[in-house]
């Protein structure tokens, strides 16, 4: 029997469950706070929810270990905290010993590469994480891969670029009046539509058992950050927000560190080896589809 367990049923994990959840007999997932099983939308769709905040001082619900013991597939979407990965901290032994658990997918970030001054990079590029949160990501990636090698399970680390999709895109930001058009010479970013993330997760779950790999999950056209905003404005028939030179922008320390990393992340391995054909190879296809669905109106 095919069963899925999800640590952290956030935006990307929900996208996967929405598209591929029907292929599982049962799905269980966690969120930080206890769900109301009488009104919760995920419970209504058949996903059994468990509260799990990952705190070292909290004893997790025993039902989580029981569900992990039954699972055939594990999707880890919860980020690490300052003490490491909550799922590994509490359940590494259960996960390693689960006889029926064959495939694990860990969602990471291209932030682990840090700054490469605009160069094109693949999965073998040097990791230069520039923040504590991304240094922790590097460590956790390795811990999951090591668990897979030791326990004989398939573990795939998917390094995601900037995520967008329904309700979370430049069209919505323009409608809400919170879109910014920052200009910085030579700056580029990669993006990925949530539906393409779901396709990549599905492809990773179909890989051979006992394989451990890292994949960049990103679009095919890294570009200047102002271009998607300008394109979204055109789709909505409105003027784009005023251009702001980066040097004059008021940014949080986290946002400024994000802009301090410049790289063109290649998805060649994802396309040629993982076999993922992107539905939205650039922001243009993705935003046009979202606009056609009514986003930003």
Backbone bond lengths (Angstrom), bond angles and torsions (degrees), N, CA, C in turn:
res aa  C-N    CA-C-N  psi(-1)  N-CA   C-N-CA  omega(-1)  CA-C   N-CA-C  phi
1 X - - - 1.460 - - 1.520 109.33 -
2 X 1.323 117.14 131.86 1.455 122.71 -177.55 1.524 109.70 -89.46
3 X 1.334 116.11 120.13 1.457 121.10 179.50 1.523 109.51 -130.83
4 X 1.326 115.79 141.43 1.455 122.54 -178.72 1.523 109.74 -113.26
5 X 1.353 115.13 135.57 1.456 120.30 170.14 1.520 107.80 -120.03
6 X 1.343 116.52 136.82 1.457 122.11 -177.67 1.523 109.31 -123.88
7 X 1.335 116.41 121.41 1.458 120.46 169.53 1.529 107.89 -89.43
8 X 1.342 116.60 109.04 1.457 120.81 177.84 1.515 112.63 88.55
9 X 1.347 116.19 82.78 1.467 119.89 -177.32 1.533 109.58 -84.96
10 X 1.331 114.74 71.35 1.452 121.78 179.20 1.518 111.99 -93.34
11 X 1.333 115.58 -158.48 1.464 122.22 -172.84 1.530 112.22 -58.11
12 X 1.337 117.10 -51.23 1.466 120.22 -176.91 1.524 111.62 -69.18
13 X 1.332 117.35 -43.50 1.465 120.56 -179.93 1.522 111.08 -64.91
14 X 1.328 117.03 -38.76 1.456 119.36 176.54 1.526 110.92 -62.70
15 X 1.336 116.01 -38.06 1.452 119.30 177.34 1.520 112.15 -60.98
16 X 1.328 116.37 -39.76 1.465 119.80 177.74 1.527 110.95 -66.64
17 X 1.328 116.67 -47.12 1.467 120.10 -179.28 1.525 110.76 -61.68
18 X 1.310 116.54 -39.09 1.463 120.68 179.92 1.527 111.25 -61.32
19 X 1.323 117.13 -40.54 1.467 120.14 -175.84 1.522 113.43 -87.77
20 X 1.332 117.62 -34.00 1.467 119.67 -171.08 1.529 113.71 -123.11
21 X 1.309 117.61 1.67 1.460 120.25 -175.92 1.512 114.27 -62.37
22 X 1.323 117.22 -27.28 1.463 120.03 -178.78 1.522 112.20 -64.82
23 X 1.322 117.91 -15.45 1.460 120.77 179.74 1.517 114.17 -81.02
24 X 1.318 117.55 -1.98 1.468 121.72 -179.84 1.520 110.55 -111.91
25 X 1.334 114.74 142.94 1.459 118.76 175.03 1.520 111.81 -69.70
26 X 1.333 115.77 -36.59 1.461 120.45 178.99 1.513 109.26 -143.33
27 X 1.355 114.93 148.33 1.463 121.57 175.85 1.526 108.04 -134.25
28 X 1.317 115.52 131.04 1.460 121.71 173.37 1.527 107.59 -125.88
29 X 1.338 116.47 150.95 1.458 120.16 -175.99 1.518 109.70 -153.35
30 X 1.335 114.41 164.63 1.463 120.09 177.87 1.513 111.02 -116.67
31 X 1.327 114.53 156.63 1.458 124.00 165.79 1.520 107.16 -145.39
32 X 1.316 116.43 165.49 1.463 119.82 -172.74 1.524 113.16 -65.85
33 X 1.322 116.95 -38.11 1.456 120.25 -177.57 1.514 110.68 -110.42
34 X 1.326 115.44 153.87 1.465 120.67 -177.61 1.522 110.20 -63.60
35 X 1.336 117.13 130.32 1.463 120.23 178.29 1.521 110.98 -78.80
36 X 1.324 115.48 156.18 1.455 121.47 171.51 1.519 107.02 -92.97
37 X 1.335 116.49 101.74 1.458 120.37 -173.75 1.524 113.53 -69.40
38 X 1.340 117.42 -4.61 1.466 119.39 176.61 1.522 111.64 -90.17
39 X 1.342 116.90 -23.61 1.468 119.51 -176.69 1.523 113.20 -126.52
40 X 1.311 117.86 -12.86 1.463 120.86 -173.99 1.525 110.88 -63.90
41 X 1.339 115.97 131.02 1.464 120.35 -175.85 1.517 112.11 -65.74
42 X 1.339 117.04 -37.31 1.463 118.88 -179.38 1.522 110.70 -68.65
43 X 1.338 117.01 -36.82 1.461 119.60 176.44 1.521 110.37 -64.10
44 X 1.342 115.76 -39.84 1.459 119.73 179.20 1.525 111.33 -63.36
45 X 1.343 117.51 -29.05 1.463 120.53 179.77 1.527 112.46 -85.49
46 X 1.326 117.11 1.59 1.457 120.56 176.16 1.501 114.96 102.04
47 X 1.345 118.76 -0.50 1.458 121.99 177.80 1.528 108.69 -84.41
48 X 1.318 116.46 124.03 1.463 121.06 178.23 1.521 107.88 -84.82
49 X 1.336 116.88 119.19 1.449 121.57 -174.19 1.526 111.14 -100.49
50 X 1.349 114.77 143.58 1.462 122.64 176.87 1.525 108.62 -129.38
51 X 1.329 116.60 139.96 1.462 120.54 174.46 1.525 109.29 -79.00
52 X 1.348 116.12 133.06 1.470 120.83 178.90 1.513 107.96 -158.05
53 X 1.346 115.84 108.48 1.464 118.67 179.71 1.525 112.63 -95.90
54 X 1.334 117.11 -7.06 1.456 121.04 174.59 1.506 115.29 78.70
55 X 1.324 118.44 -1.85 1.463 120.42 -176.38 1.518 111.25 -62.16
56 X 1.329 115.36 139.25 1.470 120.29 -178.11 1.516 111.83 -63.22
57 X 1.331 117.60 -26.14 1.460 121.22 -176.90 1.523 112.82 -90.38
58 X 1.319 117.12 -2.04 1.463 121.50 -178.24 1.518 110.38 -101.04
59 X 1.322 116.11 134.15 1.464 120.77 174.49 1.515 108.46 -86.13
60 X 1.337 118.76 117.26 1.466 120.52 -176.66 1.526 112.02 -66.13
61 X 1.306 114.78 156.76 1.456 122.41 175.18 1.538 109.01 -58.52
62 X 1.341 119.31 125.59 1.479 120.90 178.92 1.517 112.89 -58.34
63 X 1.334 117.33 -21.62 1.459 119.67 179.49 1.520 112.10 -65.97
64 X 1.355 117.27 -24.35 1.462 119.82 178.03 1.524 110.16 -66.33
65 X 1.322 116.94 -47.46 1.462 120.68 178.43 1.515 110.75 -60.89
66 X 1.331 116.82 -38.77 1.457 120.36 179.65 1.532 110.62 -64.33
67 X 1.338 116.76 -42.51 1.462 120.30 179.66 1.524 110.92 -67.70
68 X 1.330 117.16 -38.61 1.468 120.03 176.43 1.519 111.04 -62.72
69 X 1.308 116.85 -37.13 1.454 120.52 179.44 1.507 113.39 -65.07
70 X 1.333 117.19 -23.11 1.470 121.41 178.89 1.522 112.64 -93.84
71 X 1.339 117.29 -17.47 1.464 121.02 -170.09 1.523 112.46 -69.62
72 X 1.318 115.01 146.58 1.470 121.35 171.78 1.529 110.43 -101.53
73 X 1.341 116.77 -26.39 1.465 122.36 -177.73 1.527 108.93 -132.62
74 X 1.334 115.62 138.68 1.457 121.84 -179.88 1.520 109.35 -126.50
75 X 1.339 115.72 125.48 1.465 122.06 175.46 1.520 107.74 -112.95
76 X 1.338 116.12 121.58 1.466 121.21 -177.98 1.526 107.70 -108.70
77 X 1.332 115.10 108.11 1.450 121.20 -177.56 1.518 112.32 -115.95
78 X 1.336 117.95 -6.57 1.460 121.63 179.48 1.523 109.68 -77.43
79 X 1.334 118.10 134.17 1.470 120.75 -179.57 1.518 110.86 -74.41
80 X 1.335 117.09 160.15 1.461 119.61 174.01 1.519 110.78 -71.49
81 X 1.316 115.58 160.27 1.459 120.36 172.10 1.525 108.21 -108.76
82 X 1.316 117.16 -168.98 1.466 119.77 -175.97 1.521 112.69 -66.66
83 X 1.320 117.02 -17.72 1.469 120.87 -179.10 1.518 112.68 -102.36
84 X 1.349 117.49 5.77 1.456 119.81 179.23 1.510 112.12 117.63
85 X 1.313 115.21 -154.49 1.458 120.89 -176.89 1.524 110.29 -91.66
86 X 1.349 119.02 120.65 1.467 120.35 -178.00 1.520 113.60 -61.35
87 X 1.330 116.93 -38.18 1.463 119.62 -179.07 1.524 111.00 -64.12
88 X 1.333 116.39 -44.02 1.459 119.80 178.43 1.521 111.63 -68.68
89 X 1.321 116.40 -37.34 1.462 120.48 -178.38 1.525 111.63 -60.16
90 X 1.314 117.21 -39.59 1.456 120.81 -175.19 1.529 113.75 -99.90
91 X 1.330 117.64 -26.34 1.463 118.53 -167.31 1.531 114.66 -131.35
92 X 1.329 119.48 13.94 1.469 119.04 -177.04 1.521 111.57 -58.39
93 X 1.325 117.63 -41.07 1.461 120.09 179.58 1.510 112.31 -65.39
94 X 1.322 116.68 -41.89 1.469 120.77 178.56 1.525 110.18 -63.11
95 X 1.332 116.25 -44.34 1.464 120.51 -178.43 1.531 110.81 -65.02
96 X 1.317 116.60 -46.27 1.473 119.91 -179.48 1.521 111.30 -63.59
97 X 1.340 117.36 -34.47 1.453 120.66 -176.25 1.508 115.47 -91.09
98 X 1.340 118.07 -2.71 1.467 120.40 -179.14 1.521 109.92 -71.80
99 X 1.325 116.36 109.35 1.464 120.70 -171.93 1.522 113.06 -63.51
100 X 1.319 116.95 -34.96 1.459 119.76 -176.60 1.508 114.50 -88.68
101 X 1.346 117.63 -5.86 1.467 121.81 -178.22 1.519 109.29 -83.86
102 X 1.317 116.08 110.00 1.458 120.49 -174.68 1.524 113.60 -108.01
103 X 1.339 117.80 -27.79 1.462 120.51 -172.21 1.522 111.36 -131.24
104 X 1.335 115.67 132.12 1.456 122.91 178.91 1.527 108.26 -128.26
105 X 1.324 116.45 132.27 1.466 122.23 173.70 1.523 107.85 -119.66
106 X 1.329 116.23 126.67 1.464 122.37 178.17 1.521 108.69 -112.00
107 X 1.338 116.88 123.09 1.458 121.77 179.66 1.519 109.77 -88.71
108 X 1.326 115.26 115.66 1.458 121.98 179.60 1.525 108.48 -115.42
109 X 1.312 117.85 -153.75 1.458 122.42 -174.37 1.518 110.77 -145.13
110 X 1.341 116.35 149.73 1.459 119.78 174.43 1.526 110.75 -70.15
111 X 1.338 117.48 -5.49 1.448 120.51 174.88 1.517 113.60 -60.85
112 X 1.338 117.23 -19.48 1.469 119.35 178.93 1.525 111.94 -64.99
113 X 1.343 117.99 -19.74 1.467 120.12 179.79 1.521 112.25 -77.91
114 X 1.326 117.13 -23.18 1.449 119.58 -176.84 1.521 111.74 67.62
115 X 1.326 116.45 -150.43 1.457 122.27 -175.30 1.524 111.00 -92.53
116 X 1.343 116.01 128.99 1.468 121.19 174.57 1.534 111.17 -124.39
117 X 1.319 116.31 21.93 1.471 123.10 172.18 1.526 112.48 54.05
118 X 1.329 115.59 39.63 1.454 121.13 175.12 1.511 115.55 83.78
119 X 1.313 118.84 1.83 1.469 121.28 -178.12 1.530 111.28 -72.51
120 X 1.333 115.40 155.35 1.463 121.56 173.69 1.519 108.40 -79.31
121 X 1.339 117.03 127.89 1.461 120.50 -177.39 1.522 110.59 -133.01
122 X 1.336 115.61 150.19 1.451 122.78 174.36 1.509 110.55 -115.14
123 X 1.319 115.62 -167.02 1.458 121.07 -175.02 1.523 113.76 -65.93
124 X 1.317 117.30 -19.84 1.466 120.46 -178.86 1.527 113.23 -92.40
125 X 1.327 117.12 5.45 1.461 120.34 -179.78 1.524 110.76 -66.56
126 X 1.320 115.41 155.00 1.462 120.59 177.21 1.524 110.14 -61.27
127 X 1.332 116.12 136.90 1.455 121.09 176.23 1.525 108.43 -87.44
128 X 1.345 115.91 122.54 1.466 121.75 -178.42 1.529 110.08 -129.01
129 X 1.310 118.64 55.84 1.476 119.84 -175.14 1.523 110.88 -59.17
130 X 1.333 115.42 128.46 1.451 119.53 -175.13 1.509 114.78 -97.91
131 X 1.327 117.44 1.27 1.462 120.77 -179.30 1.518 109.25 -133.25
132 X 1.319 115.40 160.18 1.462 120.03 178.77 1.514 111.15 -62.59
133 X 1.333 117.06 -38.18 1.472 119.38 -178.33 1.529 111.15 -65.43
134 X 1.334 117.81 -36.26 1.459 119.57 179.18 1.526 112.21 -79.77
135 X 1.331 117.81 -28.96 1.469 118.89 172.35 1.531 109.77 -64.55
136 X 1.316 116.70 -37.21 1.462 120.30 176.81 1.526 110.68 -65.84
137 X 1.329 116.45 -37.22 1.468 120.59 176.89 1.530 111.08 -59.38
138 X 1.317 116.57 -44.08 1.466 120.62 179.72 1.524 109.96 -58.41
139 X 1.316 116.42 -46.12 1.468 120.21 -179.50 1.514 111.20 -63.34
140 X 1.327 117.02 -42.44 1.474 120.48 -177.34 1.523 110.73 -69.28
141 X 1.323 117.59 -39.10 1.468 119.59 174.72 1.525 110.36 -51.90
142 X 1.320 116.14 -49.33 1.456 120.55 -177.82 1.526 111.84 -64.21
143 X 1.307 117.01 -36.03 1.462 119.95 179.28 1.529 111.21 -64.76
144 X 1.319 116.45 -41.08 1.473 118.69 178.03 1.529 111.24 -67.27
145 X 1.328 117.39 -41.36 1.467 120.10 178.81 1.527 110.70 -64.24
146 X 1.321 116.90 -40.18 1.460 120.65 178.37 1.532 111.39 -65.92
147 X 1.328 117.03 -38.30 1.463 119.28 176.01 1.520 110.18 -60.56
148 X 1.332 116.42 -43.66 1.455 119.64 179.42 1.515 113.04 -60.94
149 X 1.341 116.68 -43.49 1.463 119.85 179.38 1.525 111.39 -65.05
150 X 1.334 116.52 -41.90 1.460 119.97 -177.45 1.517 112.37 -71.04
151 X 1.339 116.79 -35.52 1.467 120.57 -174.64 1.523 112.97 -97.53
152 X 1.335 117.46 -3.64 1.456 119.90 179.54 1.513 113.26 71.18
153 X 1.339 116.37 38.26 1.459 121.06 -179.79 1.521 110.07 -118.57
154 X 1.315 116.01 150.80 1.453 121.28 175.83 1.526 109.28 -73.77
155 X 1.337 116.51 123.39 1.470 121.17 176.98 1.520 108.21 -127.89
156 X 1.327 115.12 124.67 1.459 120.34 179.00 1.518 109.17 -124.19
157 X 1.324 115.89 125.12 1.453 123.06 177.61 1.523 107.78 -96.74
158 X 1.325 116.46 118.44 1.457 121.44 179.10 1.526 108.52 -104.41
159 X 1.324 115.86 113.59 1.465 120.97 179.24 1.527 108.95 -91.11
160 X 1.329 114.99 107.12 1.458 121.67 -173.13 1.519 111.23 -89.86
161 X 1.331 115.82 143.44 1.462 120.33 171.15 1.526 108.84 -90.60
162 X 1.349 117.96 -165.57 1.459 121.38 -175.06 1.524 111.99 -60.74
163 X 1.309 117.15 121.61 1.462 122.99 -170.54 1.528 110.56 -91.02
164 X 1.339 115.83 134.51 1.454 120.58 172.39 1.524 109.07 -141.69
165 X 1.327 115.36 166.91 1.456 120.96 -178.12 1.513 109.96 167.71
166 X 1.327 118.02 -163.12 1.463 120.73 -178.37 1.527 112.06 -56.47
167 X 1.326 115.89 127.46 1.451 121.55 178.79 1.509 114.79 78.88
168 X 1.309 117.43 -3.05 1.461 121.83 -174.92 1.524 108.50 -143.30
169 X 1.343 115.42 79.72 1.458 120.19 -173.97 1.525 110.30 -164.54
170 X 1.324 116.04 173.70 1.459 121.17 -176.86 1.521 112.43 -67.37
171 X 1.334 118.13 -28.92 1.460 120.87 177.82 1.523 110.47 -62.18
172 X 1.319 116.21 -44.74 1.456 120.96 178.90 1.523 110.96 -66.40
173 X 1.337 116.32 -40.74 1.469 119.52 179.72 1.529 111.45 -62.58
174 X 1.319 116.78 -39.44 1.461 119.50 176.99 1.522 110.43 -64.73
175 X 1.314 117.43 -44.61 1.466 121.28 179.30 1.528 111.10 -60.12
176 X 1.338 116.86 -38.66 1.459 121.18 -177.64 1.521 113.07 -85.06
177 X 1.333 116.34 -3.81 1.459 119.95 177.61 1.516 114.26 74.67
178 X 1.332 117.23 23.31 1.465 120.03 -178.57 1.528 112.10 -115.38
179 X 1.327 117.19 8.94 1.466 120.23 179.83 1.524 109.95 -76.21
180 X 1.323 116.39 142.02 1.459 122.63 176.82 1.528 109.05 -126.22
181 X 1.318 115.01 144.16 1.475 119.95 178.63 1.519 107.84 -116.97
182 X 1.327 114.93 86.28 1.454 121.49 -179.76 1.520 109.90 -86.45
183 X 1.293 115.81 137.93 1.464 122.23 -177.66 1.523 108.75 -116.95
184 X 1.331 115.26 123.88 1.466 120.37 174.66 1.520 108.46 -142.84
185 X 1.284 117.17 118.38 1.463 121.58 -175.02 1.525 110.87 -56.94
186 X 1.335 115.65 129.22 1.455 121.88 175.49 1.512 115.51 83.08
187 X 1.342 118.91 -6.35 1.466 121.37 -177.43 1.523 110.59 -77.49
188 X 1.332 116.57 135.07 1.461 121.11 175.32 1.526 108.98 -136.92
189 X 1.330 114.86 152.76 1.461 122.08 174.63 1.520 109.41 -134.96
190 X 1.324 115.80 152.15 1.463 122.35 169.32 1.523 109.52 -98.32
191 X 1.329 115.79 159.17 1.455 122.63 177.81 1.525 109.73 -139.19
192 X 1.342 115.88 169.32 1.466 120.13 175.65 1.527 108.70 -156.03
193 X 1.318 116.18 132.69 1.467 121.92 178.00 1.524 109.27 -77.05
194 X 1.323 116.24 143.40 1.463 120.84 -176.54 1.525 111.97 -59.74
195 X 1.338 118.27 -30.97 1.471 120.10 177.89 1.524 111.19 -68.41
196 X 1.328 117.15 -34.19 1.465 119.83 177.02 1.526 110.97 -72.70
197 X 1.328 117.78 -31.33 1.467 119.99 171.96 1.519 109.68 -61.48
198 X 1.330 117.06 -45.03 1.462 120.75 179.60 1.525 111.11 -58.75
199 X 1.329 116.90 -42.39 1.466 120.53 178.95 1.523 111.09 -63.53
200 X 1.330 116.93 -37.57 1.465 120.75 179.39 1.527 110.90 -68.83
201 X 1.329 117.32 -40.82 1.469 120.30 176.35 1.520 109.90 -60.19
202 X 1.319 116.53 -45.34 1.471 120.24 179.62 1.521 111.03 -60.73
203 X 1.341 116.56 -42.37 1.466 119.80 179.22 1.521 111.12 -64.41
204 X 1.327 117.52 -39.88 1.469 121.00 179.80 1.528 110.38 -65.89
205 X 1.322 117.01 -38.71 1.464 120.32 178.19 1.530 111.98 -65.73
206 X 1.311 117.62 -18.63 1.464 121.15 -179.17 1.531 112.64 -94.12
207 X 1.315 117.60 -0.84 1.459 120.81 179.79 1.527 110.40 -71.01
208 X 1.333 117.19 163.88 1.469 120.16 -177.78 1.525 112.44 -60.91
209 X 1.314 115.34 145.62 1.459 119.80 176.79 1.532 109.51 -63.81
210 X 1.328 116.70 145.19 1.478 128.12 179.44 1.532 113.09 80.60
211 X 1.343 119.34 -0.23 1.466 121.07 178.53 1.526 110.37 -82.18
212 X 1.340 116.50 139.21 1.463 121.74 175.33 1.532 108.15 -124.86
213 X 1.343 116.13 120.09 1.468 120.37 -177.01 1.523 110.81 -142.59
214 X 1.333 114.59 161.26 1.457 123.01 174.03 1.521 107.87 -117.95
215 X 1.345 116.57 137.99 1.457 121.18 -177.48 1.529 110.13 -136.17
216 X 1.325 116.44 138.66 1.459 121.27 169.15 1.523 108.32 -84.22
217 X 1.317 116.94 124.10 1.460 121.37 178.76 1.525 106.78 -112.08
218 X 1.324 114.41 99.55 1.459 120.05 -171.68 1.512 110.31 -155.83
219 X 1.326 115.78 166.78 1.453 120.20 179.87 1.519 110.88 -74.86
220 X 1.316 115.23 -178.70 1.467 120.39 -176.60 1.516 113.17 -100.77
221 X 1.338 117.55 4.58 1.463 119.23 -174.04 1.528 111.71 -140.74
222 X 1.325 118.04 77.95 1.459 118.48 171.21 1.520 109.29 -59.99
223 X 1.333 115.96 138.61 1.462 117.71 -173.99 1.518 110.30 -151.12
224 X 1.328 115.25 171.79 1.458 121.96 177.96 1.528 109.65 -61.40
225 X 1.315 119.02 140.43 1.463 121.34 -173.09 1.521 114.59 -64.68
226 X 1.328 118.67 -23.09 1.454 119.59 -178.86 1.527 113.19 -76.89
227 X 1.340 117.65 -19.67 1.461 120.17 -173.97 1.530 113.19 -65.08
228 X 1.355 120.65 -45.78 1.465 118.90 177.26 1.529 112.96 -61.50
229 X 1.336 117.98 -36.21 1.464 120.69 177.70 1.531 110.24 -63.51
230 X 1.317 116.44 -44.80 1.462 120.50 -179.81 1.530 110.39 -65.33
231 X 1.323 116.98 -39.57 1.469 120.12 179.98 1.527 110.09 -67.19
232 X 1.333 117.17 -42.37 1.461 120.81 178.95 1.521 111.11 -62.22
233 X 1.320 116.89 -41.19 1.461 119.94 177.57 1.525 110.96 -60.78
234 X 1.329 116.60 -41.03 1.461 120.41 177.57 1.516 111.79 -62.21
235 X 1.337 117.09 -40.51 1.464 120.01 178.35 1.529 111.89 -63.14
236 X 1.321 116.04 -33.03 1.464 120.42 -179.56 1.528 112.74 -88.42
237 X 1.338 116.30 -7.34 1.453 119.96 -179.70 1.512 113.84 70.45
238 X 1.326 116.53 32.94 1.459 121.00 179.25 1.522 108.82 -125.71
239 X 1.316 115.85 164.94 1.460 120.29 176.23 1.520 109.42 -74.66
240 X 1.312 117.92 141.70 1.463 119.51 176.10 1.515 110.42 -67.57
241 X 1.320 117.70 158.40 1.468 119.32 176.51 1.521 110.12 -62.47
242 X 1.326 117.60 157.58 1.471 119.86 -177.69 1.521 112.23 -61.71
243 X 1.306 115.04 146.13 1.465 120.62 178.34 1.523 109.72 -70.47
244 X 1.334 115.88 137.15 1.454 122.32 179.00 1.528 107.92 -124.79
245 X 1.314 118.99 118.65 1.468 119.35 174.37 1.526 110.17 -59.58
246 X 1.305 116.31 139.25 1.465 120.09 -177.11 1.523 111.61 -54.81
247 X 1.292 116.77 -38.51 1.463 120.95 -176.65 1.534 111.95 -63.74
248 X 1.332 117.26 -22.49 1.465 121.07 -179.17 1.526 112.72 -99.49
249 X 1.315 118.27 -2.14 1.461 121.57 -175.63 1.523 111.25 -75.96
250 X 1.323 115.83 142.25 1.460 122.03 174.01 1.531 108.02 -94.05
251 X 1.322 116.29 107.28 1.459 121.79 -174.71 1.515 110.56 -123.30
252 X 1.328 115.73 149.11 1.458 120.12 172.34 1.525 108.61 -70.36
253 X 1.329 118.21 160.27 1.469 119.86 176.85 1.528 112.42 -55.97
254 X 1.353 117.67 -37.63 1.462 119.99 179.21 1.524 111.04 -66.12
255 X 1.331 116.76 -44.57 1.463 120.06 179.23 1.526 111.10 -64.00
256 X 1.310 116.76 -40.11 1.466 119.64 179.97 1.530 110.97 -64.84
257 X 1.339 116.96 -37.18 1.468 119.23 177.34 1.523 110.56 -67.32
258 X 1.333 117.01 -34.58 1.463 121.21 176.78 1.523 110.45 -62.27
259 X 1.323 116.67 -44.01 1.456 120.93 179.05 1.518 112.06 -71.83
260 X 1.319 117.78 -14.25 1.450 120.83 177.88 1.511 113.51 -79.05
261 X 1.350 116.47 -2.58 1.467 120.79 179.68 1.520 109.11 -112.06
262 X 1.322 115.55 126.29 1.458 121.07 -174.89 1.521 108.70 -132.60
263 X 1.323 116.89 118.32 1.465 121.02 -177.50 1.527 109.37 -161.61
264 X 1.310 114.83 155.42 1.462 122.14 173.53 1.520 107.00 -111.67
265 X 1.327 116.35 104.76 1.461 121.18 -172.95 1.532 109.79 -88.90
266 X 1.306 115.72 124.28 1.463 122.11 -177.53 1.531 111.03 -82.62
267 X 1.337 115.62 140.42 1.469 121.18 174.94 1.528 112.36 -108.86
268 X 1.328 116.75 18.92 1.467 120.17 -176.39 1.523 111.88 -56.20
269 X 1.331 117.55 -46.73 1.465 119.97 -178.45 1.525 110.79 -62.61
270 X 1.316 117.32 -40.15 1.460 120.70 178.21 1.528 111.17 -59.81
271 X 1.323 116.46 -44.11 1.461 120.20 -177.88 1.514 112.31 -72.97
272 X 1.330 116.80 -45.93 1.461 120.15 -171.03 1.524 113.57 -85.75
273 X 1.330 117.94 -32.11 1.469 120.30 -175.91 1.528 112.96 -107.14
274 X 1.335 116.95 -41.75 1.465 118.91 177.65 1.521 110.93 -78.72
275 X 1.330 116.72 -21.01 1.463 121.09 174.09 1.516 114.44 79.63
276 X 1.341 117.00 27.59 1.460 120.74 -179.81 1.531 109.38 -92.65
277 X 1.327 115.64 122.16 1.458 121.56 171.80 1.514 107.66 -99.07
278 X 1.309 116.73 115.74 1.455 120.69 -175.28 1.526 111.46 -68.49
279 X 1.323 115.69 130.84 1.465 119.69 171.55 1.517 110.20 -72.07
280 X 1.346 116.08 -28.07 1.460 121.60 -176.31 1.531 108.68 -131.42
281 X 1.342 117.60 79.95 1.468 120.54 -174.74 1.527 114.00 -68.60
282 X 1.328 117.97 -15.56 1.466 120.77 174.91 1.520 108.84 -144.02
283 X 1.325 115.50 172.38 1.470 120.26 178.48 1.519 111.77 -62.00
284 X 1.330 118.26 -25.99 1.465 120.51 -177.21 1.526 111.52 -65.02
285 X 1.333 117.05 -49.78 1.473 119.52 178.93 1.525 110.90 -63.40
286 X 1.334 115.89 -41.40 1.457 119.43 -177.65 1.516 112.40 -65.90
287 X 1.321 117.32 -48.21 1.456 120.51 -179.01 1.522 111.84 -68.68
288 X 1.328 117.94 -36.25 1.466 120.06 178.31 1.524 110.36 -63.09
289 X 1.341 117.53 -41.31 1.467 120.26 178.78 1.520 110.91 -66.74
290 X 1.313 117.12 -39.73 1.462 119.96 179.34 1.527 110.91 -67.26
291 X 1.327 117.09 -39.21 1.468 120.09 177.42 1.530 110.88 -64.79
292 X 1.331 116.41 -40.00 1.465 120.22 178.56 1.527 111.37 -63.78
293 X 1.333 116.51 -27.55 1.456 120.92 178.29 1.522 112.83 -84.74
294 X 1.329 116.81 -0.26 1.457 120.61 176.29 1.503 116.01 101.24
295 X 1.318 117.83 3.61 1.476 120.04 179.67 1.535 109.46 -64.48
296 X 1.329 115.49 136.89 1.442 121.67 176.83 1.523 114.53 84.87
297 X 1.329 117.34 -0.92 1.471 120.22 -178.63 1.527 110.82 -92.89
